[in-house]
Every structure is written in C-alpha cells, then in structure tokens.
Amino acid sequence: MDINDLRSLITVLGLLCFLAIVGWAYGKGSKKGFDEAANLPFADDDLDVTSKTSHPR
C-alpha cells in the first residue's frame, strides 16, 4: 500500500461522509427540526423590556 492508495481511500471516505451529511440534511426526519430552527427569529419572546435596563447603584 503506497501513498496513492491512502489518498484514494481518504477521497472515497470523504465522499461517503459528504453523501451521508447530504442525506441527513435532506431526509424527511430532519425537516421538522429545520423548520422550527428557521422560525426561531420570529418567535415571540415575552420578556419585559424594563428587566433589560440597568439599575443605578
């Protein structure tokens, strides 16, 4: 086994890892979680504005 065999093996493993990540990202089971994460900036946070102000000491 020389360096070119090792390079080929690393390339194939990298491709398989990439395809696994793409399959996970576009799978049906991930859609719900991604949709919830996409709507987080629009979530209504019921924080009181006065609680964020600093109080003088």
C-alpha positions in Angstrom: 0.0 0.0 0.0 1.6 3.2 -1.1 0.6 6.9 -0.6 -1.7 6.9 -3.7 -3.8 4.1 -2.2 -4.1 6.0 1.0 -5.1 9.2 -0.9 -7.7 7.2 -2.8 -9.1 5.7 0.4 -9.3 9.2 2.1 -11.1 10.6 -1.0 -13.7 7.8 -1.0 -14.2 8.1 2.7 -14.7 11.9 2.4 -17.2 11.4 -0.4 -19.2 8.9 1.7 -19.2 11.3 4.6 -20.4 14.1 2.4 -23.2 12.0 0.9 -24.2 10.9 4.4 -24.5 14.5 5.6 -26.5 15.5 2.5 -28.8 12.5 3.0 -29.3 13.5 6.6 -29.9 17.2 5.8 -32.5 16.4 3.1 -34.1 13.5 4.8 -37.8 13.6 5.8 -37.0 13.3 9.5 -34.9 16.5 9.6 -37.4 18.8 8.0 -39.4 19.4 11.2 -36.3 20.4 13.2 -35.0 22.6 10.5 -38.4 24.3 10.1 -38.5 25.1 13.8 -35.0 26.4 13.8 -35.8 28.6 10.8 -38.7 30.2 12.7 -36.8 30.9 15.9 -36.0 34.6 14.9 -39.8 35.2 14.6 -40.7 33.6 17.9 -42.5 35.9 20.3 -40.4 36.2 23.4 -42.4 37.5 26.3 -39.6 39.4 28.0 -40.3 42.5 29.9 -38.4 45.5 28.4 -37.7 47.0 31.8 -35.9 43.9 33.0 -33.2 44.6 30.4 -32.4 48.1 31.7 -29.6 48.6 34.1 -30.5 49.9 37.6 -28.3 52.6 39.2 -26.4 51.5 42.3 
